[in-house]
């Protein structure tokens, strides 16, 4: 039965290829767009990845890591006074302008960390020495900055390197290190310096402290420490999921803020829905046409005593086969897209295992809808019609 069903399917080459093409296109749209969306949401939490700290204490109305409502400098001492806190250090994070040698301006994500402990410093240095950050007017940049802050990004010889200088708000900054870092959602490269120097690079205001990063005492979980900080200080204490926190997760809070307050989910969701509609339209129409073309053959089998159930299983087998082939080709094309995206650094791409699994189920759902249309038509077909002139 299965062999006969596949012979009928592969025998009609034009409709078989049309079915595969429709499901391929639907798979590619669904998986590619969902993966780019996940990658974009991952970029929104880049600061949490690049500034490794178990707890981020911010102003009570802050909902996401890229939003900064400054704290008072005295809040650092208040947090340090909490018994659950092992250490607490000031953090500056904000977007600043850089003037290059050719007079052009670029934006950066400036991060200021404590000069004594280097809490929040980049974890993976590519070149240079992090200790040199204590020298006057020094910064550590990420790999993206070596291209973005160069006068000619296409010329490897013009890339920013250790010892080069640029200006942040008309104050000199000398590069003493290059590190690996995740790209920011805003698109600007990350630049680290000391907290005091970050305040010099930034236009002055009454309150300059972006956040306080902290760690729990030995033997206490980050969730319990964060809860105690909130109880004692009245500030908002978020935990970093990368350090095992679950309650009041800053990563999840940031992602949901962008989901609720931006049009990104609607934009990507519309494309995914279009992929589903295209798959349904092409697959159902083409498979129904395929059943009509083979209706006499199926009717002959029905006249010879084959039950509707077995004939239905033949159609379902054909639909599943087409779905697997179309899904496999679509996933392969998405992998090729991902390879190019990862090599060039954009667009963002992140494909957790749930995306291909859900996409496979969606494609099979499309195939079952197409098979159902064929089954309904076949069930209404009278075997005697085969013998009519």
C-alpha positions as CSV (number, residue, x, y, z in Angstrom):
1,X,0.0,0.0,0.0
2,X,2.8,2.5,0.9
3,X,4.8,1.5,-2.1
4,X,1.8,2.1,-4.4
5,X,1.1,5.5,-2.7
6,X,4.6,6.7,-3.3
7,X,4.6,5.5,-6.9
8,X,1.5,7.5,-7.5
9,X,3.0,10.6,-5.8
10,X,6.4,10.5,-7.5
11,X,4.8,9.6,-10.8
12,X,3.1,13.1,-11.1
13,X,6.4,15.0,-11.0
14,X,4.9,18.5,-11.7
15,X,2.5,18.4,-8.7
16,X,5.0,16.6,-6.5
17,X,7.6,19.4,-7.0
18,X,4.9,22.1,-6.6
19,X,3.9,20.6,-3.3
20,X,7.5,20.4,-2.1
21,X,8.1,24.0,-3.2
22,X,5.1,25.3,-1.3
23,X,6.1,23.5,1.9
24,X,9.7,24.5,1.5
25,X,8.8,28.2,1.2
26,X,6.5,27.9,4.2
27,X,9.1,26.2,6.3
28,X,11.8,28.7,5.4
29,X,9.6,31.7,6.2
30,X,8.4,30.3,9.6
31,X,11.8,29.0,10.8
32,X,13.9,31.9,9.5
33,X,11.6,34.7,10.8
34,X,11.1,33.0,14.2
35,X,14.9,32.5,14.6
36,X,15.7,36.1,13.6
37,X,13.0,37.3,16.1
38,X,14.6,35.1,18.9
39,X,18.1,36.5,17.9
40,X,16.8,40.1,18.1
41,X,15.2,39.4,21.5
42,X,18.6,37.9,22.7
43,X,20.3,41.1,21.6
44,X,18.0,43.1,23.9
45,X,19.7,41.3,26.9
46,X,23.2,41.8,25.6
47,X,24.2,44.0,28.6
48,X,23.3,41.2,31.0
49,X,25.6,38.9,29.0
50,X,28.4,41.4,28.7
51,X,28.3,42.7,32.3
52,X,28.3,39.5,34.2
53,X,26.8,40.0,37.6
54,X,24.3,37.9,39.6
55,X,22.1,40.8,40.7
56,X,21.2,44.2,39.1
57,X,19.7,46.7,41.5
58,X,17.9,49.5,39.6
59,X,15.3,52.2,40.3
60,X,11.9,50.7,41.2
61,X,10.2,51.7,37.9
62,X,12.8,50.2,35.6
63,X,11.5,47.2,33.6
64,X,14.3,46.4,31.2
65,X,18.1,46.6,31.2
66,X,18.4,49.2,28.4
67,X,16.3,51.7,30.3
68,X,18.1,53.7,32.9
69,X,16.5,55.8,35.6
70,X,19.6,57.0,37.6
71,X,20.0,56.2,41.3
72,X,21.6,58.3,44.0
73,X,25.3,57.6,44.8
74,X,24.3,56.8,48.4
75,X,22.3,53.8,47.2
76,X,25.5,51.9,46.7
77,X,26.2,52.1,50.5
78,X,22.6,51.2,51.3
79,X,22.8,48.0,49.2
80,X,26.2,47.1,50.8
81,X,24.6,47.4,54.2
82,X,22.2,44.5,53.4
83,X,23.3,41.3,55.2
84,X,22.6,39.1,52.2
85,X,25.0,41.1,49.9
86,X,28.6,39.9,49.6
87,X,29.7,42.8,47.4
88,X,28.0,45.7,45.6
89,X,29.6,47.9,43.0
90,X,28.4,51.0,41.0
91,X,27.7,50.6,37.3
92,X,27.3,53.2,34.6
93,X,25.6,52.2,31.3
94,X,24.5,54.6,28.6
95,X,24.7,55.5,24.9
96,X,27.4,58.1,24.1
97,X,28.9,59.7,21.0
98,X,32.4,59.1,19.7
99,X,34.2,61.4,17.3
100,X,36.6,59.6,14.9
101,X,39.7,60.9,13.2
102,X,37.8,61.9,10.1
103,X,35.4,64.1,12.1
104,X,32.4,61.7,11.8
105,X,30.4,60.6,14.9
106,X,29.4,57.1,16.0
107,X,27.3,55.9,19.0
108,X,28.7,53.5,21.5
109,X,27.3,51.6,24.6
110,X,29.6,53.0,27.3
111,X,30.0,50.8,30.5
112,X,31.6,52.2,33.6
113,X,32.8,49.6,36.2
114,X,34.4,49.8,39.6
115,X,38.2,50.3,39.2
116,X,39.2,48.3,42.2
117,X,37.3,45.1,41.7
118,X,36.6,45.2,38.0
119,X,33.1,43.8,38.7
120,X,31.2,43.8,35.4
121,X,34.4,43.7,33.3
122,X,34.4,41.8,30.0
123,X,35.1,38.1,30.5
124,X,36.9,37.3,27.3
125,X,39.9,39.5,26.3
126,X,41.2,39.1,22.8
127,X,44.2,41.5,23.1
128,X,45.6,43.8,25.7
129,X,45.5,43.7,29.5
130,X,42.4,44.5,31.6
131,X,44.6,45.9,34.4
132,X,45.7,48.7,32.0
133,X,42.1,50.1,32.4
134,X,43.3,51.8,35.6
135,X,45.6,54.0,33.6
136,X,44.4,57.6,32.7
137,X,42.0,58.0,29.8
138,X,41.9,54.3,28.9
139,X,39.1,52.1,27.5
140,X,38.5,48.5,26.5
141,X,36.5,48.0,23.3
142,X,34.8,45.0,21.8
143,X,35.6,43.4,18.4
144,X,32.7,45.3,16.8
145,X,34.2,48.6,17.8
146,X,37.4,47.8,15.9
147,X,35.3,48.1,12.7
148,X,32.7,50.6,13.6
149,X,35.1,53.1,15.1
150,X,37.6,52.9,12.2
151,X,37.7,55.6,9.5
152,X,37.5,52.9,6.8
153,X,35.9,49.6,8.1
154,X,36.5,47.8,4.8
155,X,40.3,48.3,5.1
156,X,41.8,45.9,7.7
157,X,44.8,48.2,8.1
158,X,42.5,51.0,9.2
159,X,40.8,49.1,12.1
160,X,41.1,50.4,15.6
161,X,43.9,48.6,17.5
162,X,45.5,48.9,20.9
163,X,47.2,52.3,21.4
164,X,44.8,54.1,19.1
165,X,42.8,57.1,20.3
166,X,39.4,58.6,19.8
167,X,37.2,61.1,21.6
168,X,34.1,60.5,23.7
169,X,32.3,63.8,24.1
170,X,35.5,65.7,23.4
171,X,37.5,63.7,26.0
172,X,40.4,61.5,24.9
173,X,40.0,57.7,25.1
174,X,43.0,55.4,24.5
175,X,42.4,51.8,23.6
176,X,44.3,49.3,26.0
177,X,42.3,46.2,25.3
178,X,40.0,44.4,22.9
179,X,37.4,41.8,24.1
180,X,34.6,39.6,22.8
181,X,31.1,40.8,23.5
182,X,27.5,40.2,22.4
183,X,26.1,42.8,20.1
184,X,23.8,45.4,21.5
185,X,20.2,45.8,20.5
186,X,20.9,49.5,19.7
187,X,23.7,48.5,17.3
188,X,26.5,50.3,19.0
189,X,29.7,48.6,20.1
190,X,30.5,48.2,23.8
191,X,33.2,50.3,25.4
192,X,34.4,49.6,29.0
193,X,36.1,52.1,31.2
194,X,36.2,52.8,35.0
195,X,33.1,54.2,36.7
196,X,34.7,57.5,37.6
197,X,36.0,58.0,34.0
198,X,32.6,57.1,32.5
199,X,31.2,60.1,34.5
200,X,33.9,62.3,32.9
201,X,32.9,61.1,29.5
202,X,29.2,61.7,30.1
203,X,27.5,65.1,30.2
204,X,26.9,65.9,33.9
205,X,23.5,65.5,35.6
206,X,22.2,65.4,39.1
207,X,22.2,61.6,39.3
208,X,24.6,59.5,37.2
209,X,24.5,56.0,38.8
210,X,22.7,53.7,36.3
211,X,22.6,50.5,38.4
212,X,24.3,48.7,41.2
213,X,25.6,45.2,40.5
214,X,25.8,42.8,43.5
215,X,26.4,39.2,44.5
216,X,24.9,37.2,47.4
217,X,26.8,35.9,50.4
218,X,28.0,32.4,50.3
219,X,25.3,29.8,50.8
220,X,22.4,32.2,49.8
221,X,20.7,32.0,46.4
222,X,20.5,35.0,44.2
223,X,16.7,35.0,44.4
224,X,16.7,35.2,48.2
225,X,19.4,37.9,48.2
226,X,17.4,40.0,45.6
227,X,14.3,39.7,47.7
228,X,16.1,40.9,50.8
229,X,17.6,43.8,48.9
230,X,14.2,44.9,47.8
231,X,12.8,44.6,51.3
232,X,15.5,46.6,52.9
233,X,16.2,49.3,50.3
234,X,12.9,49.6,48.4
235,X,14.7,49.4,45.1
236,X,14.1,46.9,42.3
237,X,16.5,44.0,42.5
238,X,16.6,41.8,39.3
239,X,18.5,38.5,39.1
240,X,20.6,37.5,36.1
241,X,19.3,34.1,34.8
242,X,22.9,33.2,33.8
243,X,23.7,32.9,37.5
244,X,20.8,30.6,38.3
245,X,18.1,33.1,39.2
246,X,14.5,32.4,38.5
247,X,12.3,34.9,40.4
248,X,12.3,38.5,39.1
249,X,14.4,37.5,36.1
250,X,15.9,40.6,34.3
251,X,16.3,38.7,31.1
252,X,12.7,37.7,30.8
253,X,11.5,41.1,32.0
254,X,13.6,42.8,29.3
255,X,12.3,40.6,26.5
256,X,8.7,41.0,27.5
257,X,9.1,44.8,27.7
258,X,10.1,44.8,24.0
259,X,7.3,42.4,23.2
260,X,4.7,44.6,24.8
261,X,6.0,48.0,23.8
262,X,7.4,47.6,20.3
263,X,6.0,46.4,17.0
264,X,8.7,43.8,16.6
265,X,6.4,40.7,17.4
266,X,3.7,42.0,15.1
267,X,6.2,42.4,12.2
268,X,7.7,39.0,12.5
269,X,4.5,37.3,13.5
270,X,2.8,38.6,10.3
271,X,5.5,37.1,8.2
272,X,5.2,33.7,10.0
273,X,1.4,33.8,9.5
274,X,1.9,34.6,5.8
275,X,4.2,31.6,5.5
276,X,1.5,29.4,7.1
277,X,-1.2,30.8,4.7
278,X,1.0,30.3,1.7
279,X,1.8,26.7,2.7
280,X,-1.9,26.0,3.3
281,X,-3.0,27.6,0.0
282,X,-0.4,25.9,-2.2
283,X,-0.4,22.5,-0.5
284,X,-4.2,22.2,-0.3
285,X,-4.9,23.3,-3.8
286,X,-2.1,21.2,-5.3
287,X,-2.8,18.1,-3.3
288,X,-6.5,18.4,-4.1
289,X,-5.7,18.7,-7.8
290,X,-3.4,15.6,-7.5
291,X,-6.3,13.6,-5.9
292,X,-8.6,14.7,-8.7
293,X,-6.1,13.6,-11.4
294,X,-5.7,10.2,-9.7
295,X,-9.4,9.8,-8.8
296,X,-10.0,7.1,-11.4
297,X,-7.1,5.0,-10.1
298,X,-8.2,5.4,-6.5
299,X,-11.8,4.7,-7.6
300,X,-10.6,1.5,-9.3
301,X,-8.9,0.4,-6.1
302,X,-12.1,1.2,-4.2
303,X,-14.1,-0.9,-6.7
304,X,-11.8,-3.8,-6.2
305,X,-12.6,-3.8,-2.5
306,X,-10.0,-1.5,-0.9
307,X,-11.6,0.2,2.0
308,X,-11.9,4.0,2.5
309,X,-9.6,3.7,5.5
310,X,-6.8,2.1,3.5
311,X,-7.2,4.6,0.7
312,X,-7.2,7.4,3.3
313,X,-4.0,6.0,4.8
314,X,-2.4,6.2,1.2
315,X,-3.3,9.9,1.0
316,X,-2.0,10.6,4.5
317,X,1.3,8.7,3.6
318,X,1.7,10.8,0.5
319,X,1.0,14.0,2.4
320,X,3.5,13.1,5.2
321,X,6.2,12.3,2.7
322,X,5.8,15.6,0.9
323,X,5.8,17.4,4.3
324,X,9.0,15.7,5.4
325,X,10.8,16.5,2.1
326,X,9.6,20.1,2.0
327,X,10.4,20.7,5.7
328,X,13.9,19.2,5.3
329,X,14.7,21.4,2.3
330,X,13.4,24.5,4.1
331,X,15.4,23.7,7.2
332,X,18.5,23.2,5.0
333,X,18.0,26.6,3.4
334,X,17.5,28.2,6.8
335,X,20.8,26.7,7.9
336,X,22.5,28.3,4.9
337,X,21.0,31.6,5.9
338,X,22.1,31.1,9.5
339,X,25.7,30.4,8.4
340,X,25.8,33.7,6.4
341,X,24.2,35.6,9.3
342,X,26.6,34.3,11.9
343,X,29.6,35.0,9.6
344,X,28.6,38.7,9.0
345,X,27.2,39.3,12.5
346,X,23.7,40.2,11.3
347,X,20.8,39.9,11.1
348,X,20.6,38.3,14.6
349,X,19.9,34.6,14.5
350,X,19.1,32.2,17.3
351,X,17.3,28.9,16.7
352,X,16.4,27.0,19.8
353,X,15.3,23.5,19.3
354,X,11.6,24.4,19.9
355,X,11.5,26.4,16.6
356,X,12.2,23.5,14.2
357,X,10.0,21.1,16.3
358,X,7.0,23.5,16.2
359,X,7.7,24.3,12.5
360,X,7.6,20.6,11.7
361,X,4.3,20.1,13.5
362,X,2.9,23.2,11.6
363,X,4.0,21.7,8.3
364,X,2.5,18.4,9.1
365,X,-0.7,20.1,10.1
366,X,-0.8,21.8,6.7
367,X,-0.2,18.4,5.0
368,X,-3.0,16.8,7.1
369,X,-5.4,19.6,6.0
370,X,-4.5,19.0,2.4
371,X,-4.9,15.2,2.9
372,X,-8.3,15.8,4.6
373,X,-9.6,17.6,1.5
374,X,-8.5,14.7,-0.7
375,X,-10.1,12.2,1.7
376,X,-13.4,14.0,1.7
377,X,-13.5,14.0,-2.1
378,X,-12.5,10.4,-2.3
379,X,-15.1,9.3,0.3
380,X,-17.8,10.9,-1.9
381,X,-16.6,9.2,-5.0
382,X,-18.7,6.2,-6.1
383,X,-16.7,3.2,-7.5
384,X,-19.3,2.7,-10.3
385,X,-18.1,6.0,-11.8
386,X,-15.0,4.2,-12.9
387,X,-16.9,2.0,-15.3
388,X,-19.0,4.8,-16.9
389,X,-18.2,5.6,-20.5
